[in-house]
Amino acid sequence: MNTLKFKTNINCGGCLSKVTPFLNEEKDIEKWDVNLKSENRVLTVETSKLNAEEVKKTVQKAGFNAEAI
């Protein structure tokens, strides 16, 4: 399993509620979390099949940015 980390613009609980369905629908994401207390709002994703670009596209579908770190 790979752990991927991204700097995001997911800033609050409302943003989190918007992105949640998109990340939950992606069957190849096994676990994910956004640290809203981090300055960079770090999204951590655990997956065996997806690469960083694919996760980034999933976040973008929800209207947010994700930059691999």
Secondary structure, 3 states (H helix, E strand, C coil): CEEEEEEECCCCHHHHHHHHHHHHHCCCEEEEEEECCCCCCEEEEEECCCCHHHHHHHHHHCCCCEEEC
